[in-house]
Amino acid sequence: MFSNLGLPEILIILLIVLLLFGAKRIPEVAGSLGKGINEFKRNMTDAQRAITDPIRDEMNRSVPPADQDPSLRPPAPKTTAEEDQARAPKRLIG
C-alpha cells in the first residue's frame, strides 16, 4: 500500500504533521494514535472470536471423536498364514 513512499515523501508528511500539531502536541497525538490502533486490533480480534468460536463449538459438537466412532477406524489388516510366512525373514543356510 505504501510501497511508493520514499524518504522525501515521508519527510514531507512529517513536516506537515509538525506544522499542523506543533512540536509540543506531537507526542500526545502519537500516543492517542497508538491507543487507537491497539483498540482497533483488540476489537478486530474480539469480532473474529465472536464469529469463529460458535462455528468451532458447533463443529466440535457435531463431529464425534475418531476413537469413539467405529466407522472412522481403519480396518484391521487381514492376513493368511501364507502371507505371514512370505513376510517372515528368510534364513540363509550355511
Backbone atoms as SQL, in Angstrom:
CREATE TABLE atoms (id INTEGER PRIMARY KEY, chain TEXT, resi INTEGER, resn TEXT, atom TEXT, x REAL, y REAL, z REAL);
INSERT INTO atoms VALUES
  (1, 'A', 1, 'MET', 'N', 0.834, -1.185, 0.000),
  (2, 'A', 1, 'MET', 'CA', 0.000, 0.000, 0.000),
  (3, 'A', 1, 'MET', 'C', 0.881, 1.252, 0.000),
  (4, 'A', 2, 'PHE', 'N', 1.904, 1.269, 0.832),
  (5, 'A', 2, 'PHE', 'CA', 2.784, 2.435, 0.914),
  (6, 'A', 2, 'PHE', 'C', 4.131, 2.145, 0.265),
  (7, 'A', 3, 'SER', 'N', 4.152, 1.264, -0.714),
  (8, 'A', 3, 'SER', 'CA', 5.421, 0.865, -1.304),
  (9, 'A', 3, 'SER', 'C', 6.070, 1.983, -2.119),
  (10, 'A', 4, 'ASN', 'N', 5.283, 2.973, -2.523),
  (11, 'A', 4, 'ASN', 'CA', 5.833, 4.072, -3.328),
  (12, 'A', 4, 'ASN', 'C', 6.336, 5.232, -2.472),
  (13, 'A', 5, 'LEU', 'N', 6.243, 5.119, -1.146),
  (14, 'A', 5, 'LEU', 'CA', 6.707, 6.198, -0.280),
  (15, 'A', 5, 'LEU', 'C', 8.211, 6.094, -0.087),
  (16, 'A', 6, 'GLY', 'N', 8.898, 7.122, -0.491),
  (17, 'A', 6, 'GLY', 'CA', 10.328, 7.172, -0.283),
  (18, 'A', 6, 'GLY', 'C', 10.654, 8.136, 0.844),
  (19, 'A', 7, 'LEU', 'N', 11.932, 8.373, 1.058),
  (20, 'A', 7, 'LEU', 'CA', 12.373, 9.274, 2.117),
  (21, 'A', 7, 'LEU', 'C', 11.838, 10.700, 1.920),
  (22, 'A', 8, 'PRO', 'N', 11.873, 11.262, 0.712),
  (23, 'A', 8, 'PRO', 'CA', 11.343, 12.629, 0.556),
  (24, 'A', 8, 'PRO', 'C', 9.859, 12.744, 0.913),
  (25, 'A', 9, 'GLU', 'N', 9.075, 11.744, 0.523),
  (26, 'A', 9, 'GLU', 'CA', 7.638, 11.796, 0.821),
  (27, 'A', 9, 'GLU', 'C', 7.386, 11.700, 2.332),
  (28, 'A', 10, 'ILE', 'N', 8.137, 10.837, 2.994),
  (29, 'A', 10, 'ILE', 'CA', 7.972, 10.689, 4.447),
  (30, 'A', 10, 'ILE', 'C', 8.372, 11.980, 5.159),
  (31, 'A', 11, 'LEU', 'N', 9.436, 12.601, 4.729),
  (32, 'A', 11, 'LEU', 'CA', 9.852, 13.870, 5.340),
  (33, 'A', 11, 'LEU', 'C', 8.807, 14.959, 5.137),
  (34, 'A', 12, 'ILE', 'N', 8.194, 15.009, 3.978),
  (35, 'A', 12, 'ILE', 'CA', 7.134, 15.998, 3.722),
  (36, 'A', 12, 'ILE', 'C', 5.945, 15.738, 4.637),
  (37, 'A', 13, 'ILE', 'N', 5.565, 14.473, 4.803),
  (38, 'A', 13, 'ILE', 'CA', 4.444, 14.137, 5.698),
  (39, 'A', 13, 'ILE', 'C', 4.773, 14.541, 7.129),
  (40, 'A', 14, 'LEU', 'N', 5.981, 14.247, 7.581),
  (41, 'A', 14, 'LEU', 'CA', 6.386, 14.629, 8.940),
  (42, 'A', 14, 'LEU', 'C', 6.391, 16.145, 9.117),
  (43, 'A', 15, 'LEU', 'N', 6.823, 16.881, 8.113),
  (44, 'A', 15, 'LEU', 'CA', 6.814, 18.343, 8.172),
  (45, 'A', 15, 'LEU', 'C', 5.383, 18.871, 8.271),
  (46, 'A', 16, 'ILE', 'N', 4.465, 18.287, 7.515),
  (47, 'A', 16, 'ILE', 'CA', 3.058, 18.717, 7.573),
  (48, 'A', 16, 'ILE', 'C', 2.477, 18.424, 8.953),
  (49, 'A', 17, 'VAL', 'N', 2.792, 17.240, 9.504),
  (50, 'A', 17, 'VAL', 'CA', 2.309, 16.896, 10.848),
  (51, 'A', 17, 'VAL', 'C', 2.867, 17.878, 11.870),
  (52, 'A', 18, 'LEU', 'N', 4.133, 18.229, 11.747),
  (53, 'A', 18, 'LEU', 'CA', 4.760, 19.178, 12.664),
  (54, 'A', 18, 'LEU', 'C', 4.079, 20.542, 12.573),
  (55, 'A', 19, 'LEU', 'N', 3.766, 20.985, 11.360),
  (56, 'A', 19, 'LEU', 'CA', 3.110, 22.283, 11.191),
  (57, 'A', 19, 'LEU', 'C', 1.676, 22.261, 11.709),
  (58, 'A', 20, 'LEU', 'N', 0.968, 21.151, 11.513),
  (59, 'A', 20, 'LEU', 'CA', -0.425, 21.076, 11.948),
  (60, 'A', 20, 'LEU', 'C', -0.561, 21.004, 13.466),
  (61, 'A', 21, 'PHE', 'N', 0.258, 20.174, 14.100),
  (62, 'A', 21, 'PHE', 'CA', 0.067, 19.927, 15.523),
  (63, 'A', 21, 'PHE', 'C', 1.076, 20.636, 16.417),
  (64, 'A', 22, 'GLY', 'N', 2.178, 21.039, 15.901),
  (65, 'A', 22, 'GLY', 'CA', 3.189, 21.683, 16.724),
  (66, 'A', 22, 'GLY', 'C', 4.045, 20.660, 17.445),
  (67, 'A', 23, 'ALA', 'N', 5.228, 21.064, 17.834),
  (68, 'A', 23, 'ALA', 'CA', 6.188, 20.146, 18.446),
  (69, 'A', 23, 'ALA', 'C', 5.716, 19.633, 19.804),
  (70, 'A', 24, 'LYS', 'N', 4.952, 20.441, 20.546),
  (71, 'A', 24, 'LYS', 'CA', 4.525, 20.037, 21.888),
  (72, 'A', 24, 'LYS', 'C', 3.410, 18.991, 21.844),
  (73, 'A', 25, 'ARG', 'N', 2.578, 19.031, 20.814),
  (74, 'A', 25, 'ARG', 'CA', 1.440, 18.117, 20.768),
  (75, 'A', 25, 'ARG', 'C', 1.730, 16.817, 20.030),
  (76, 'A', 26, 'ILE', 'N', 2.854, 16.713, 19.323),
  (77, 'A', 26, 'ILE', 'CA', 3.141, 15.512, 18.546),
  (78, 'A', 26, 'ILE', 'C', 3.201, 14.257, 19.427),
  (79, 'A', 27, 'PRO', 'N', 3.876, 14.263, 20.590),
  (80, 'A', 27, 'PRO', 'CA', 3.860, 13.052, 21.436),
  (81, 'A', 27, 'PRO', 'C', 2.451, 12.671, 21.891),
  (82, 'A', 28, 'GLU', 'N', 1.640, 13.674, 22.188),
  (83, 'A', 28, 'GLU', 'CA', 0.256, 13.415, 22.612),
  (84, 'A', 28, 'GLU', 'C', -0.543, 12.795, 21.466),
  (85, 'A', 29, 'VAL', 'N', -0.380, 13.341, 20.274),
  (86, 'A', 29, 'VAL', 'CA', -1.097, 12.817, 19.113),
  (87, 'A', 29, 'VAL', 'C', -0.616, 11.401, 18.794),
  (88, 'A', 30, 'ALA', 'N', 0.694, 11.161, 18.874),
  (89, 'A', 30, 'ALA', 'CA', 1.242, 9.832, 18.601),
  (90, 'A', 30, 'ALA', 'C', 0.737, 8.816, 19.625),
  (91, 'A', 31, 'GLY', 'N', 0.665, 9.214, 20.891),
  (92, 'A', 31, 'GLY', 'CA', 0.138, 8.316, 21.920),
  (93, 'A', 31, 'GLY', 'C', -1.325, 7.982, 21.678),
  (94, 'A', 32, 'SER', 'N', -2.106, 8.979, 21.309),
  (95, 'A', 32, 'SER', 'CA', -3.517, 8.741, 21.015),
  (96, 'A', 32, 'SER', 'C', -3.674, 7.829, 19.799),
  (97, 'A', 33, 'LEU', 'N', -2.827, 8.046, 18.812),
  (98, 'A', 33, 'LEU', 'CA', -2.873, 7.204, 17.620),
  (99, 'A', 33, 'LEU', 'C', -2.529, 5.757, 17.971),
  (100, 'A', 34, 'GLY', 'N', -1.511, 5.557, 18.800),
  (101, 'A', 34, 'GLY', 'CA', -1.141, 4.212, 19.230),
  (102, 'A', 34, 'GLY', 'C', -2.251, 3.529, 20.008),
  (103, 'A', 35, 'LYS', 'N', -2.899, 4.273, 20.906),
  (104, 'A', 35, 'LYS', 'CA', -4.018, 3.705, 21.664),
  (105, 'A', 35, 'LYS', 'C', -5.171, 3.344, 20.739),
  (106, 'A', 36, 'GLY', 'N', -5.423, 4.195, 19.767),
  (107, 'A', 36, 'GLY', 'CA', -6.497, 3.911, 18.804),
  (108, 'A', 36, 'GLY', 'C', -6.218, 2.664, 17.988),
  (109, 'A', 37, 'ILE', 'N', -4.967, 2.497, 17.573),
  (110, 'A', 37, 'ILE', 'CA', -4.601, 1.310, 16.802),
  (111, 'A', 37, 'ILE', 'C', -4.740, 0.056, 17.660),
  (112, 'A', 38, 'ASN', 'N', -4.292, 0.119, 18.906),
  (113, 'A', 38, 'ASN', 'CA', -4.422, -1.038, 19.809),
  (114, 'A', 38, 'ASN', 'C', -5.879, -1.392, 20.053),
  (115, 'A', 39, 'GLU', 'N', -6.718, -0.395, 20.246),
  (116, 'A', 39, 'GLU', 'CA', -8.139, -0.653, 20.464),
  (117, 'A', 39, 'GLU', 'C', -8.771, -1.264, 19.220),
  (118, 'A', 40, 'PHE', 'N', -8.382, -0.780, 18.047),
  (119, 'A', 40, 'PHE', 'CA', -8.897, -1.328, 16.794),
  (120, 'A', 40, 'PHE', 'C', -8.508, -2.802, 16.658),
  (121, 'A', 41, 'LYS', 'N', -7.242, -3.134, 16.938),
  (122, 'A', 41, 'LYS', 'CA', -6.786, -4.522, 16.851),
  (123, 'A', 41, 'LYS', 'C', -7.550, -5.408, 17.833),
  (124, 'A', 42, 'ARG', 'N', -7.745, -4.917, 19.051),
  (125, 'A', 42, 'ARG', 'CA', -8.466, -5.698, 20.066),
  (126, 'A', 42, 'ARG', 'C', -9.912, -5.944, 19.627),
  (127, 'A', 43, 'ASN', 'N', -10.562, -4.917, 19.071),
  (128, 'A', 43, 'ASN', 'CA', -11.936, -5.081, 18.608),
  (129, 'A', 43, 'ASN', 'C', -12.011, -6.043, 17.425),
  (130, 'A', 44, 'MET', 'N', -11.016, -6.012, 16.555),
  (131, 'A', 44, 'MET', 'CA', -10.994, -6.950, 15.426),
  (132, 'A', 44, 'MET', 'C', -10.835, -8.383, 15.930),
  (133, 'A', 45, 'THR', 'N', -9.977, -8.580, 16.922),
  (134, 'A', 45, 'THR', 'CA', -9.782, -9.913, 17.490),
  (135, 'A', 45, 'THR', 'C', -11.057, -10.401, 18.168),
  (136, 'A', 46, 'ASP', 'N', -11.717, -9.518, 18.915),
  (137, 'A', 46, 'ASP', 'CA', -12.974, -9.883, 19.577),
  (138, 'A', 46, 'ASP', 'C', -14.051, -10.241, 18.554),
  (139, 'A', 47, 'ALA', 'N', -14.133, -9.470, 17.483),
  (140, 'A', 47, 'ALA', 'CA', -15.121, -9.752, 16.444),
  (141, 'A', 47, 'ALA', 'C', -14.826, -11.084, 15.768),
  (142, 'A', 48, 'GLN', 'N', -13.559, -11.355, 15.519),
  (143, 'A', 48, 'GLN', 'CA', -13.186, -12.620, 14.899),
  (144, 'A', 48, 'GLN', 'C', -13.540, -13.789, 15.816),
  (145, 'A', 49, 'ARG', 'N', -13.280, -13.639, 17.102),
  (146, 'A', 49, 'ARG', 'CA', -13.631, -14.704, 18.059),
  (147, 'A', 49, 'ARG', 'C', -15.141, -14.891, 18.136),
  (148, 'A', 50, 'ALA', 'N', -15.886, -13.792, 18.103),
  (149, 'A', 50, 'ALA', 'CA', -17.341, -13.888, 18.180),
  (150, 'A', 50, 'ALA', 'C', -17.907, -14.647, 16.982),
  (151, 'A', 51, 'ILE', 'N', -17.217, -14.592, 15.870),
  (152, 'A', 51, 'ILE', 'CA', -17.679, -15.299, 14.679),
  (153, 'A', 51, 'ILE', 'C', -17.196, -16.742, 14.680),
  (154, 'A', 52, 'THR', 'N', -15.921, -16.953, 14.986),
  (155, 'A', 52, 'THR', 'CA', -15.347, -18.292, 14.840),
  (156, 'A', 52, 'THR', 'C', -15.647, -19.226, 16.008),
  (157, 'A', 53, 'ASP', 'N', -15.767, -18.724, 17.223),
  (158, 'A', 53, 'ASP', 'CA', -15.994, -19.600, 18.373),
  (159, 'A', 53, 'ASP', 'C', -17.300, -20.392, 18.260),
  (160, 'A', 54, 'PRO', 'N', -18.436, -19.777, 17.942),
  (161, 'A', 54, 'PRO', 'CA', -19.661, -20.580, 17.808),
  (162, 'A', 54, 'PRO', 'C', -19.553, -21.617, 16.691),
  (163, 'A', 55, 'ILE', 'N', -18.883, -21.271, 15.603),
  (164, 'A', 55, 'ILE', 'CA', -18.724, -22.219, 14.500),
  (165, 'A', 55, 'ILE', 'C', -17.857, -23.391, 14.948),
  (166, 'A', 56, 'ARG', 'N', -16.746, -23.090, 15.624),
  (167, 'A', 56, 'ARG', 'CA', -15.857, -24.144, 16.107),
  (168, 'A', 56, 'ARG', 'C', -16.579, -25.036, 17.119),
  (169, 'A', 57, 'ASP', 'N', -17.356, -24.435, 18.023),
  (170, 'A', 57, 'ASP', 'CA', -18.091, -25.223, 19.011),
  (171, 'A', 57, 'ASP', 'C', -19.100, -26.141, 18.332),
  (172, 'A', 58, 'GLU', 'N', -19.800, -25.622, 17.341),
  (173, 'A', 58, 'GLU', 'CA', -20.796, -26.423, 16.621),
  (174, 'A', 58, 'GLU', 'C', -20.128, -27.571, 15.877),
  (175, 'A', 59, 'MET', 'N', -18.982, -27.309, 15.282),
  (176, 'A', 59, 'MET', 'CA', -18.265, -28.370, 14.571),
  (177, 'A', 59, 'MET', 'C', -17.785, -29.437, 15.544),
  (178, 'A', 60, 'ASN', 'N', -17.291, -29.033, 16.695),
  (179, 'A', 60, 'ASN', 'CA', -16.817, -29.997, 17.691),
  (180, 'A', 60, 'ASN', 'C', -17.968, -30.828, 18.249),
  (181, 'A', 61, 'ARG', 'N', -19.139, -30.213, 18.370),
  (182, 'A', 61, 'ARG', 'CA', -20.296, -30.919, 18.894),
  (183, 'A', 61, 'ARG', 'C', -20.859, -31.904, 17.874),
  (184, 'A', 62, 'SER', 'N', -20.849, -31.543, 16.596),
  (185, 'A', 62, 'SER', 'CA', -21.493, -32.373, 15.580),
  (186, 'A', 62, 'SER', 'C', -20.617, -33.524, 15.105),
  (187, 'A', 63, 'VAL', 'N', -19.318, -33.439, 15.265),
  (188, 'A', 63, 'VAL', 'CA', -18.416, -34.495, 14.809),
  (189, 'A', 63, 'VAL', 'C', -17.892, -35.247, 16.031),
  (190, 'A', 64, 'PRO', 'N', -18.226, -36.554, 16.137),
  (191, 'A', 64, 'PRO', 'CA', -17.719, -37.314, 17.287),
  (192, 'A', 64, 'PRO', 'C', -16.226, -37.579, 17.118),
  (193, 'A', 65, 'PRO', 'N', -15.520, -37.745, 18.213),
  (194, 'A', 65, 'PRO', 'CA', -14.094, -38.062, 18.125),
  (195, 'A', 65, 'PRO', 'C', -13.883, -39.384, 17.385),
  (196, 'A', 66, 'ALA', 'N', -12.776, -39.479, 16.679),
  (197, 'A', 66, 'ALA', 'CA', -12.499, -40.655, 15.846),
  (198, 'A', 66, 'ALA', 'C', -12.376, -41.932, 16.671),
  (199, 'A', 67, 'ASP', 'N', -11.893, -41.832, 17.897),
  (200, 'A', 67, 'ASP', 'CA', -11.731, -43.041, 18.698),
  (201, 'A', 67, 'ASP', 'C', -13.065, -43.589, 19.201),
  (202, 'A', 68, 'GLN', 'N', -14.141, -42.802, 19.143),
  (203, 'A', 68, 'GLN', 'CA', -15.448, -43.264, 19.593),
  (204, 'A', 68, 'GLN', 'C', -16.320, -43.749, 18.444),
  (205, 'A', 69, 'ASP', 'N', -16.021, -43.374, 17.225),
  (206, 'A', 69, 'ASP', 'CA', -16.833, -43.750, 16.076),
  (207, 'A', 69, 'ASP', 'C', -16.172, -44.933, 15.364),
  (208, 'A', 70, 'PRO', 'N', -16.774, -46.117, 15.445),
  (209, 'A', 70, 'PRO', 'CA', -16.131, -47.297, 14.843),
  (210, 'A', 70, 'PRO', 'C', -16.022, -47.197, 13.324),
  (211, 'A', 71, 'SER', 'N', -16.893, -46.445, 12.675),
  (212, 'A', 71, 'SER', 'CA', -16.822, -46.345, 11.216),
  (213, 'A', 71, 'SER', 'C', -15.612, -45.542, 10.758),
  (214, 'A', 72, 'LEU', 'N', -14.999, -44.767, 11.649),
  (215, 'A', 72, 'LEU', 'CA', -13.837, -43.971, 11.283),
  (216, 'A', 72, 'LEU', 'C', -12.522, -44.691, 11.530),
  (217, 'A', 73, 'ARG', 'N', -12.573, -45.821, 12.200),
  (218, 'A', 73, 'ARG', 'CA', -11.353, -46.572, 12.469),
  (219, 'A', 73, 'ARG', 'C', -10.912, -47.300, 11.200),
  (220, 'A', 74, 'PRO', 'N', -9.621, -47.384, 10.965),
  (221, 'A', 74, 'PRO', 'CA', -9.162, -48.138, 9.794),
  (222, 'A', 74, 'PRO', 'C', -9.382, -49.630, 10.023),
  (223, 'A', 75, 'PRO', 'N', -9.697, -50.343, 8.959),
  (224, 'A', 75, 'PRO', 'CA', -9.931, -51.784, 9.136),
  (225, 'A', 75, 'PRO', 'C', -8.642, -52.500, 9.503),
  (226, 'A', 76, 'ALA', 'N', -8.803, -53.543, 10.293),
  (227, 'A', 76, 'ALA', 'CA', -7.637, -54.340, 10.698),
  (228, 'A', 76, 'ALA', 'C', -7.145, -55.117, 9.482),
  (229, 'A', 77, 'PRO', 'N', -5.842, -55.180, 9.309),
  (230, 'A', 77, 'PRO', 'CA', -5.319, -55.920, 8.153),
  (231, 'A', 77, 'PRO', 'C', -5.622, -57.415, 8.292),
  (232, 'A', 78, 'LYS', 'N', -6.079, -58.009, 7.197),
  (233, 'A', 78, 'LYS', 'CA', -6.400, -59.432, 7.198),
  (234, 'A', 78, 'LYS', 'C', -5.269, -60.161, 6.480),
  (235, 'A', 79, 'THR', 'N', -4.668, -61.071, 7.186),
  (236, 'A', 79, 'THR', 'CA', -3.574, -61.834, 6.591),
  (237, 'A', 79, 'THR', 'C', -3.853, -63.313, 6.767),
  (238, 'A', 80, 'THR', 'N', -3.336, -64.063, 5.843),
  (239, 'A', 80, 'THR', 'CA', -3.436, -65.519, 5.946),
  (240, 'A', 80, 'THR', 'C', -2.103, -66.046, 6.420),
  (241, 'A', 81, 'ALA', 'N', -2.070, -67.330, 6.709),
  (242, 'A', 81, 'ALA', 'CA', -0.828, -67.945, 7.179),
  (243, 'A', 81, 'ALA', 'C', 0.236, -67.887, 6.096),
  (244, 'A', 82, 'GLU', 'N', -0.155, -68.016, 4.833),
  (245, 'A', 82, 'GLU', 'CA', 0.812, -67.961, 3.740),
  (246, 'A', 82, 'GLU', 'C', 1.433, -66.556, 3.628),
  (247, 'A', 83, 'GLU', 'N', 0.597, -65.520, 3.782),
  (248, 'A', 83, 'GLU', 'CA', 1.112, -64.155, 3.723),
  (249, 'A', 83, 'GLU', 'C', 2.066, -63.891, 4.881),
  (250, 'A', 84, 'ASP', 'N', 1.726, -64.382, 6.061),
  (251, 'A', 84, 'ASP', 'CA', 2.612, -64.209, 7.218),
  (252, 'A', 84, 'ASP', 'C', 3.945, -64.897, 6.978),
  (253, 'A', 85, 'GLN', 'N', 3.897, -66.101, 6.369),
  (254, 'A', 85, 'GLN', 'CA', 5.125, -66.837, 6.118),
  (255, 'A', 85, 'GLN', 'C', 5.954, -66.143, 5.034),
  (256, 'A', 86, 'ALA', 'N', 5.299, -65.538, 4.046),
  (257, 'A', 86, 'ALA', 'CA', 6.013, -64.856, 2.974),
  (258, 'A', 86, 'ALA', 'C', 6.688, -63.594, 3.503),
  (259, 'A', 87, 'ARG', 'N', 6.091, -62.968, 4.480),
  (260, 'A', 87, 'ARG', 'CA', 6.658, -61.749, 5.050),
  (261, 'A', 87, 'ARG', 'C', 7.781, -62.027, 6.042),
  (262, 'A', 88, 'ALA', 'N', 7.831, -63.217, 6.544),
  (263, 'A', 88, 'ALA', 'CA', 8.837, -63.566, 7.552),
  (264, 'A', 88, 'ALA', 'C', 10.222, -63.520, 6.926),
  (265, 'A', 89, 'PRO', 'N', 11.232, -63.130, 7.706),
  (266, 'A', 89, 'PRO', 'CA', 12.590, -63.099, 7.157),
  (267, 'A', 89, 'PRO', 'C', 13.060, -64.512, 6.795),
  (268, 'A', 90, 'LYS', 'N', 13.783, -64.593, 5.722),
  (269, 'A', 90, 'LYS', 'CA', 14.302, -65.880, 5.246),
  (270, 'A', 90, 'LYS', 'C', 15.618, -66.190, 5.936),
  (271, 'A', 91, 'ARG', 'N', 15.812, -67.419, 6.264),
  (272, 'A', 91, 'ARG', 'CA', 17.072, -67.851, 6.876),
  (273, 'A', 91, 'ARG', 'C', 17.994, -68.364, 5.781),
  (274, 'A', 92, 'LEU', 'N', 19.187, -67.951, 5.897),
  (275, 'A', 92, 'LEU', 'CA', 20.182, -68.432, 4.962),
  (276, 'A', 92, 'LEU', 'C', 20.823, -69.689, 5.538),
  (277, 'A', 93, 'ILE', 'N', 20.950, -70.692, 4.724),
  (278, 'A', 93, 'ILE', 'CA', 21.547, -71.945, 5.183),
  (279, 'A', 93, 'ILE', 'C', 23.040, -71.874, 4.876),
  (280, 'A', 94, 'GLY', 'N', 23.815, -72.139, 5.867),
  (281, 'A', 94, 'GLY', 'CA', 25.221, -72.218, 5.565),
  (282, 'A', 94, 'GLY', 'C', 26.082, -71.575, 6.509);
